[in-house]
Amino acid sequence: MYPFVRMFYQAWKYKNAPKLGLFEPHRSRHICMPWDIDLWLELNNGRTLTIFDLGRVPMSIRNGTAKAAKEGGFGMAVAGASVRYRRRVTTFQTVDMVTTPIGFDDKFLYIEQSMWDRKGECCNHVLIRGAVLKNRRMVPPREILERLEPGVESPELPDWVKNWIAADDTRPWPPTR
């Protein structure tokens, strides 16, 4: 089940936190609960992606994109992800999450997220490609971002992000059956 209670808690916890600029990181702390683990007694790979939602929603509250989305009739959807899992996260382990919007292009927003253990080791890392929606159709991210910062320009995307975009563009769609 989706962690609605945790999501509402994160939204409540950060609703009065200092505002963030569009490309500033949001930092949060999370606990791996017993219902987050898999048969190997560690954070389930799919649940990891769900827990990353717990960082993106408060970030959007703090940087104003949640309010701009509501006022402008926009929606947001994950349109792709590239994940690396490197360290185990076990039951009741606390992780620190960093959620950073890193830029946009004509089609998507790009957000980098990572979880870190108490030793300062990175447990996992994800690059999220986010789509902005209006009237059930994708629109350029600039349409929502201009509401927050007129004339906004994207920081240059890092090479590893550009390479992922280029590689993903070679992937056939729809896939073969």
C-alpha positions in Angstrom: 0.0 0.0 0.0 1.2 3.5 -0.7 2.5 5.3 2.4 -0.1 8.0 2.6 0.4 8.6 6.3 4.1 9.1 5.8 3.5 11.4 2.8 1.1 13.6 4.8 3.6 13.7 7.7 6.4 14.8 5.3 4.1 17.5 3.8 3.1 18.7 7.2 6.6 18.6 8.6 8.0 20.8 5.8 5.0 23.1 5.0 6.5 26.0 7.0 10.2 25.2 6.3 12.3 27.9 4.6 11.5 28.3 0.9 13.9 26.7 -1.6 15.0 28.1 -4.9 14.0 26.0 -7.9 17.3 24.2 -8.1 18.2 23.9 -4.4 18.3 20.6 -2.6 15.7 19.4 -0.1 17.0 17.2 2.8 14.9 14.8 4.7 15.2 11.8 7.0 13.4 8.5 6.7 13.2 5.2 8.5 12.9 1.8 6.7 9.8 0.2 8.2 9.1 -3.5 8.4 6.5 -3.2 5.6 9.2 -1.7 3.4 11.4 -4.8 3.3 11.6 -7.8 1.0 12.5 -11.4 1.4 16.1 -10.6 1.9 15.2 -8.3 4.9 16.2 -5.1 3.2 14.5 -2.2 1.6 12.6 -3.5 -1.4 13.8 -2.0 -4.7 10.3 -0.9 -5.7 9.6 0.6 -2.3 12.8 2.6 -2.7 11.2 4.4 -5.5 8.1 5.0 -3.4 10.2 6.4 -0.6 11.8 8.8 -3.0 8.3 10.2 -3.5 8.6 11.3 0.2 11.4 13.6 -0.8 10.0 15.0 -4.0 6.6 16.1 -2.6 8.0 18.2 0.3 10.6 19.6 -2.1 7.8 20.8 -4.4 6.1 22.4 -1.5 9.2 24.2 -0.4 10.2 25.4 -3.9 6.7 26.5 -4.9 6.0 24.0 -7.7 3.2 22.3 -5.8 1.4 25.6 -5.4 2.1 26.6 -9.0 0.8 23.2 -10.1 -2.4 23.6 -8.1 -3.1 27.2 -9.2 -2.3 26.5 -12.9 -4.1 23.2 -13.2 -0.9 21.2 -13.8 -0.1 17.7 -12.8 3.3 15.9 -12.5 4.2 12.3 -13.4 7.4 10.3 -13.3 8.2 9.6 -17.0 11.4 7.6 -16.4 14.0 6.7 -13.8 17.5 5.3 -13.7 18.4 3.8 -10.3 21.6 2.5 -8.7 21.4 0.4 -5.6 24.7 0.1 -3.7 24.2 -0.4 0.0 21.6 -2.4 2.0 19.0 -0.5 3.9 17.6 -2.7 6.6 14.6 -2.6 9.0 14.5 0.5 11.2 17.6 1.9 9.6 17.5 5.7 9.2 18.6 7.2 5.9 19.1 10.8 5.0 17.7 11.8 1.6 18.8 14.5 -0.7 16.4 15.6 -3.4 17.7 18.1 -6.0 16.1 19.4 -9.2 19.0 19.6 -11.6 17.4 21.1 -14.7 15.0 20.8 -17.5 14.7 20.6 -21.3 11.8 21.1 -23.7 10.1 17.9 -22.5 11.1 17.0 -19.0 12.3 18.1 -15.5 15.3 16.1 -14.1 15.6 15.4 -10.4 18.4 13.7 -8.7 17.8 11.9 -5.4 20.0 9.9 -3.1 19.8 8.1 0.3 22.7 8.1 2.7 23.4 6.0 5.8 24.7 7.2 9.1 28.3 6.4 8.0 27.9 8.9 5.1 27.8 6.1 2.5 25.4 6.4 -0.4 22.9 3.6 -0.3 21.1 4.3 -3.6 20.7 7.0 -6.2 18.1 7.8 -8.8 17.7 10.2 -11.7 14.0 11.0 -12.2 12.6 12.3 -15.5 9.4 14.2 -14.6 6.7 15.2 -17.0 4.5 18.2 -16.5 0.9 17.6 -17.5 -2.0 19.9 -18.3 -5.4 18.7 -19.5 -4.0 15.1 -19.5 -1.2 16.1 -22.0 2.5 16.8 -21.5 3.5 20.4 -21.7 7.0 21.9 -21.6 8.2 22.3 -18.0 8.8 25.9 -18.6 5.0 26.5 -18.5 5.0 25.7 -14.8 8.4 27.1 -13.9 7.7 30.5 -15.5 5.0 30.9 -12.9 7.7 30.8 -10.2 10.5 32.5 -11.9 9.8 34.4 -15.1 12.6 33.9 -17.7 13.9 30.8 -15.9 16.7 29.0 -17.6 17.8 25.5 -16.8 21.3 25.0 -15.4 23.4 23.0 -17.9 22.6 19.3 -17.3 25.6 17.2 -16.3 27.1 15.0 -18.9 25.9 11.8 -17.2 22.3 13.1 -17.5 22.8 14.1 -21.1 24.2 10.7 -21.9 21.3 9.0 -20.2 18.8 11.1 -22.2 20.7 10.2 -25.4 20.9 6.5 -24.6 17.2 6.5 -23.7 16.3 8.1 -27.0 17.8 5.0 -28.8 15.5 2.7 -26.9 12.6 1.5 -29.0 9.0 2.5 -28.1 6.8 0.7 -28.0 9.0 -2.2 -27.0 8.8 -5.5 -28.9 6.5 -8.2 -27.5 
